[in-house]
Each structure stands twice: as structure tokens, then as C-alpha cells.
């Protein structure tokens, strides 16, 4: 696919646990091109290159590919990055439970160096997704919203008074690491019983494993979160019970966030939500009784993302545009 610079206005990259996805936005904000590569997972010891440098190389390659196809100058055009974990204002990846090999790397500076520019806009991937959904998608026009992405873990972000909440250090929105059961399973962050151990894709897998050991669901249905959701969609009683328990945990976490932020809308994304009819209805049912004063107040509305898996990359591109002088 080939583009001219009059068609492509900005490029955003979303770094995930398994893939680095880049998108090019056109004049209206629509995606006009995309490109992805696998996320580096281990150090290349033969070259002495740590994961942070390898990730920066991969990001730079994705950006270069899209810029070449779009006729953009990488040294001056609007670019943004979304990376997983706690990201400092200067672009340093302070902590990343699901990309631990890159902890401590200043991803923004490493990528900027490779592109021959002084800086590049960087933020947490869920923050980027929230920016995109608020600008173009499911939360457009909403002043108080929460975004949760249910993937390997849980990404989170809050829109408060129409503005993305960053916090004192840029670390706000790490909702996946709210502790909701201190006797729960260990989390990659080093704690136990985090929200994401129950209400993410891996959390659904954990609940399926427990059900299989207890004999309430068969091995085939518990083989993966996807298999479990498929079995539930086909009416398998054991799988439906696991999904309902998953939705209870998801509702419990959302109830905690509602007590903190009082959102009118909760946007749910990530791979688990792709069959959202199985998740949305029981979660909303549990949420109605889980929130404080549930009998006397209206719970926040639950909706799936409008932009899907591209939301993080789209939001990164928007951040890059906002950072332009």
C-alpha cells in the first residue's frame, strides 16, 4: 500500500506483549495504513542488546515502514508511542509486569535517537486507548469515563472532567493491580490477588483451571480462554458458570472504580470482550448490586470499545499530534 504525505497526517504505535502495531491516520482520523511486527521478548546476548533496545529497534522499523509508505519525514512528522506498564513523563518505562525485560529503558529517547529527532510522545498504552475512544470512539463527548482493556493483564485509564487523568508522576490508571483478594493467585507485579488475576484473559484462564480441577468443566473447554468462551457460547453449563464468575470479579473491580471515580461510562476492550454479549450482560447484572448504594443509584453504562484493538495505536498518533509545536 502506498500513500502520499497529504493523505497521512500522523503515525501511532502500540507496543503489546506479543506485537508492535503501528497505524497511519488520514486527514479525518481514519486508519489509512497499518503494519505490525512481533514484540522482542529476550535479550540478544550475542550482540549485548537488551530488550529495551530491541523494542526500540522494532518500533523504529514499524514507524519507518509506515512513513515510507505514507511519504512522511520521520524527523519532523507527528508520532506517538503507547507502551505497557508505568510510564514516566519523560518516556521511561518505570515498571512493566508483562514486558519486564524492558524495565528502566527510556523508550521514547531510544526511538527518537533512531529517528534523528529530539523527542517523541510516549504514554501508557491504555491511556492512549482512552484518548482515542474519547476523541473518536465510544467515550466521545463523555466527561467521566473509565477504560479497561482485558488482555494478558488489565490496562486502565480514567477520563475525569473531560481530561485524561495522569497523576503526579504519570502513573495513574494501573487499575489491574488493585488488590481484590489477598489470598488470590500471584501476579507478575509481585503482589497477590490483583484485579487482573481474575478479570483478564489470563484471569479467565485461571478460573477455568480451578473449575477443571474441581471437575465442573471438562479439559477441552478449559484449554484456553478462547475455548472456554466458545464452549459457553454453545451453552456448556460448566463454561457458562466460569464466565459468570469471571463477570462477578469484573463487576467487583468496576464497582471499586465507581466508588473512586463515579464514571457515567465504562468502556471495555481487549480480546476477552470480542464476544462481548457473553461478558457485558452478566457483568452489568452483577454491577447493579455490587456498587455502593446499588438499589438507589444508576450504575455506569458498560460499552465495548468502538475502535477495537487499534485504539492504543490511534491514541498514540493523537498524542503525537498534540505534542507537535
Secondary structure, DSSP 8 states (H G I E B T S, - for coil): ----TTTEEEEEEEE-SSEEEEEEEETTS-EEEEEEEE---S-BTTTTB-HHHHHHHHHHHHHHHHHHHHT--TTTSEEEEEESSEE-TTSBEEE-TTSGGGTT-BHHHHHHHHHTSS--EEEEHHHHHHHHHHHTSTTTT-SSEEEEEESSSEEEEEEETTEE---SSS-TT-GGG-BS-TTS-B-TTS-BSBTHHHHSHHHHHHHHHHHHHTTSS-TTTTS-HHHHHHHHHTT-HHHHHHHHHHHHHHHHHHHHHHHHH--SEEEEESGGGGGTHHHHHHHHHHHHHHSTTTTTS---EEEE-SSGGGHHHHHHHHHHHHH--
